Amino acid sequence: MEFTMALREIITVPHPSLLKKARKVTDFGPDLQTLIDDMVETLRAAPGVGLAAPQVDIPLRLIVVEFGDDEDETAPPKLYTLVNPEITRHSRETVVGTEGCLSIPNLIGDVERFESITVKGLNRQGQPVKLKASDWLARIFQHEIDHLDGILFTDLASQVWEPVTDEEKALID
């Protein structure tokens, strides 16, 4: 049997679906599995480091994140699929970092986020998952989970601007 994944359209502001709170996932059947596969394919093609289901106009609490280890740049990026994710703990320390978003092309901004977090949710089979993340991975999870609540990075940013340097442009590529 051959499976073909499909690229989904990433919706962009001012699409109203980006501002809505997503529904909890209760059905882990074939439709969800297809959506996850399509989201991973879409994320890689974009390319990006995180994608939430509302960004492909599906109002479900589902995110995919693919990010490499800062320490070991030779290691392949790790793929995380989290269904109904929630942040259960976070550090007192916060850090400001520059973020971009596939749904907000050509803008980046400085956002204050928790330096480290604990996230719990379910994997694609509905099994409980708990993970600790810090630094950029923590930032990515916070950014994607915000999408599930209709929050965009521009809502939280202390300043927003169009990228001009190659380093800044890499944040939205």
C-alpha positions, 0 to 999 in steps of 0.5 A: 500500500502506498501512502501519499502525503499532501501539502496543506495550505498555510493560512496567513493573517488576517485569516479569522481561523488564526484567532480562534481557540482550537478544539481538543482532539478526541478521535485518533483515527485515520483522519488525524493520522493523515493530518499529522503526516500532512502537517509534517510534510507541510512544515518541512516544505515551508520550511519551518520548525513548528506548525499548529493545526489552526495554521492549516485551517484545522481547529484542533489542538495539535502541533508538530515541531521539528528542531535540531539539538543546539549542542550537536549540529550533526544530529538530525532534527527531532520530530515532536507530535503533540496532541492536546499539549499543555504547559504544566510547569515553567521556569521563573526565568524568561528570555527575549528572543526574535521570532517569526511565523509561517502564518505572518510572512515578512515580519519578525518580533521580539517576544519574551518567553519562559526559558524552560517549560514542561509540556504534557500531551498525547502522542499520535497514538493517544499515549501520554507524553511529557517532555522538558524543553529549554532555550529555543525548543521551549520557545518553539513549543510556547509559540505553537501552543499559543496558536492553539489559543488564537494567540499570535507572536505579534500579540506578545511582541515588544516590537515587530519589524520586517527582516533586513539582515540574512540572519533575520530573514532566516527566522521566516524562511 
